[in-house]
Amino acid sequence: MSTQATGTIAVFGATGQQGGAVVDALLDRNATVRALVRDPQSDRARALADRGVELAAVRTDDPTSLSTALTAITAFYFMTPEANSLEEVETEIRIGTALVDAAVAARVPHVVFNSVFGADQESGVPHHDSKRTIEERLKRSGLRATMVRPTPFMEVMAPRLEHGEIVLSLPLPEDVAVKMISIRDIGRVAAALLLGLADAPSGAVELVGDELTGPQIAAAFGAHVRLPARYQPLPLSVLSNDLDRAMFRQFAKMSEHPSDLAAVRAIEPATLYLEEWIRSTAWTAPAQVADS
Ligand SMILES: NC(=O)c1ccc[n+]([C@@H]2O[C@H](COP(=O)([O-])OP(=O)(O)OC[C@H]3O[C@@H](n4cnc5c(N)ncnc54)[C@H](OP(=O)(O)O)[C@@H]3O)[C@@H](O)[C@H]2O)c1
């Protein structure tokens, strides 16, 4: 990879999946990375330090810790933690707001916010509308900001092996084309934007690497392991969480707005299609489900 002469890039969420992929992609390009972490002694934080990442201890309820951690940087990436209840949605908004305000206080030159696909519109999905709220605050902040809006992760497409057959079950009708992206590519696109190697002229980019129906997803996994495959649509009632039900109701409308698969590849040409992701991870069928 090429060497980039940039200043320090700050990353919030570096010990997690998406922030971790951002760090991987930045380090691949020899960037200097500062991770904002809750606990610098955690195993994951120490693993980052071992790879040359600078650690800044922060508390999201301590604005000074945040703005101090964001001083003298060229760009800042942040995501917001998973919310599984309305209370956690409030926490998510609080964390996102604190991070935007700290970036303003530290006069950060460029902020990349890891939002979610569809956040340009009110969705009725609490943990998507929370990201829209944070986007709005960022837009009003006067900071230069780019929104990256990931679609569902390829990593969550998890078929099982049942009587010698690959079976994928999702609470979605079989004719819905599901948008998806690999976590690796979320990191690569965000890193390219943070390093100024690419630009999103509209200020936002939907992160989508592939768009396939349930039967097509099942078939891609089946073809890889040379087994028959089928898709099993499930009713929304299998979901125990109101937020997830709202999200899958929204997912069912995904096909109404087909994605521009070329847009993300204009930033990261090697963005993986699902078939490539399956191959690149050397996916193997999970152990056969035992008969009950
Ligand atoms: N699953 C999907 O398909 C999908 C698709 C699009 C968007 N999303 C969104 O992606 C987000 C989750 O991203 P992820 O999977 O990358 O997260 P993750 O792996 O769960 O990591 C969460 C990160 O946030 C940090 N963190 C959590 N609470 C914190 C706090 N109070 N103060 C400081 N740091 C805190 C954690 O640090 P510690 O090491 O301190 O714990 C960790 O680095 C959610 O907002 C979700 O809605 C998910």
Ligand as a Chemical Component Dictionary entry (heavy atoms), coordinates in Angstrom:
data_LIG
# 
_chem_comp.id                   LIG 
_chem_comp.type                 NON-POLYMER 
_chem_comp.pdbx_formal_charge   0 
_chem_comp.three_letter_code    LIG 
# 
loop_
_chem_comp_atom.comp_id 
_chem_comp_atom.atom_id 
_chem_comp_atom.alt_atom_id 
_chem_comp_atom.type_symbol 
_chem_comp_atom.charge 
_chem_comp_atom.model_Cartn_x 
_chem_comp_atom.model_Cartn_y 
_chem_comp_atom.model_Cartn_z 
_chem_comp_atom.pdbx_ordinal 
LIG N1  N1  N 0  -25.141 -5.012 12.057 1  
LIG C1  C1  C 0  -25.332 -4.367 10.899 2  
LIG O1  O1  O 0  -25.534 -5.005 9.845  3  
LIG C2  C2  C 0  -25.259 -2.840 10.872 4  
LIG C3  C3  C 0  -25.411 -2.183 9.664  5  
LIG C4  C4  C 0  -25.338 -0.789 9.641  6  
LIG C5  C5  C 0  -25.114 -0.087 10.831 7  
LIG N2  N2  N 1  -24.985 -0.753 12.016 8  
LIG C6  C6  C 0  -24.733 0.048  13.233 9  
LIG O2  O2  O 0  -23.385 -0.140 13.620 10 
LIG C7  C7  C 0  -23.229 0.231  14.996 11 
LIG C8  C8  C 0  -22.430 -0.831 15.708 12 
LIG O3  O3  O 0  -21.161 -0.861 15.106 13 
LIG P1  P1  P 0  -20.112 -2.020 15.401 14 
LIG O4  O4  O 0  -20.786 -3.343 15.137 15 
LIG O5  O5  O -1 -18.886 -1.663 14.680 16 
LIG O6  O6  O 0  -19.929 -1.842 16.975 17 
LIG P2  P2  P 0  -19.190 -2.808 18.005 18 
LIG O7  O7  O 0  -18.344 -3.800 17.304 19 
LIG O8  O8  O 0  -20.228 -3.297 18.954 20 
LIG O9  O9  O 0  -18.226 -1.800 18.762 21 
LIG C9  C9  C 0  -18.713 -0.780 19.578 22 
LIG C10 C10 C 0  -17.583 0.200  19.811 23 
LIG O10 O10 O 0  -18.087 1.331  20.515 24 
LIG C11 C11 C 0  -17.313 1.521  21.682 25 
LIG N3  N3  N 0  -18.188 2.045  22.730 26 
LIG C12 C12 C 0  -19.392 1.587  23.062 27 
LIG N4  N4  N 0  -19.932 2.360  24.030 28 
LIG C13 C13 C 0  -19.020 3.294  24.302 29 
LIG C14 C14 C 0  -18.977 4.362  25.231 30 
LIG N5  N5  N 0  -20.003 4.623  26.050 31 
LIG N6  N6  N 0  -17.874 5.129  25.286 32 
LIG C15 C15 C 0  -16.844 4.848  24.476 33 
LIG N7  N7  N 0  -16.825 3.847  23.557 34 
LIG C16 C16 C 0  -17.917 3.085  23.490 35 
LIG C17 C17 C 0  -16.757 0.162  22.034 36 
LIG O11 O11 O 0  -15.600 0.332  22.806 37 
LIG P3  P3  P 0  -15.222 -0.584 24.078 38 
LIG O12 O12 O 0  -13.992 -1.331 23.648 39 
LIG O13 O13 O 0  -14.950 0.392  25.129 40 
LIG O14 O14 O 0  -16.402 -1.475 24.364 41 
LIG C18 C18 C 0  -16.458 -0.376 20.634 42 
LIG O15 O15 O 0  -15.243 0.125  20.151 43 
LIG C19 C19 C 0  -24.631 0.389  15.562 44 
LIG O16 O16 O 0  -24.908 1.762  15.653 45 
LIG C20 C20 C 0  -25.514 -0.282 14.497 46 
LIG O17 O17 O 0  -26.804 0.280  14.493 47 
LIG C21 C21 C 0  -25.025 -2.108 12.049 48 
# 
loop_
_chem_comp_bond.comp_id 
_chem_comp_bond.atom_id_1 
_chem_comp_bond.atom_id_2 
_chem_comp_bond.value_order 
_chem_comp_bond.pdbx_ordinal 
LIG N1  C1  SING 1  
LIG C1  O1  DOUB 2  
LIG C1  C2  SING 3  
LIG C2  C3  SING 4  
LIG C2  C21 DOUB 5  
LIG C3  C4  DOUB 6  
LIG C4  C5  SING 7  
LIG C5  N2  DOUB 8  
LIG N2  C6  SING 9  
LIG N2  C21 SING 10 
LIG C6  O2  SING 11 
LIG C6  C20 SING 12 
LIG O2  C7  SING 13 
LIG C7  C8  SING 14 
LIG C7  C19 SING 15 
LIG C8  O3  SING 16 
LIG O3  P1  SING 17 
LIG P1  O4  DOUB 18 
LIG P1  O5  SING 19 
LIG P1  O6  SING 20 
LIG O6  P2  SING 21 
LIG P2  O7  DOUB 22 
LIG P2  O8  SING 23 
LIG P2  O9  SING 24 
LIG O9  C9  SING 25 
LIG C9  C10 SING 26 
LIG C10 O10 SING 27 
LIG C10 C18 SING 28 
LIG O10 C11 SING 29 
LIG C11 N3  SING 30 
LIG C11 C17 SING 31 
LIG N3  C12 SING 32 
LIG N3  C16 SING 33 
LIG C12 N4  DOUB 34 
LIG N4  C13 SING 35 
LIG C13 C14 SING 36 
LIG C13 C16 DOUB 37 
LIG C14 N5  SING 38 
LIG C14 N6  DOUB 39 
LIG N6  C15 SING 40 
LIG C15 N7  DOUB 41 
LIG N7  C16 SING 42 
LIG C17 O11 SING 43 
LIG C17 C18 SING 44 
LIG O11 P3  SING 45 
LIG P3  O12 DOUB 46 
LIG P3  O13 SING 47 
LIG P3  O14 SING 48 
LIG C18 O15 SING 49 
LIG C19 O16 SING 50 
LIG C19 C20 SING 51 
LIG C20 O17 SING 52 
# 
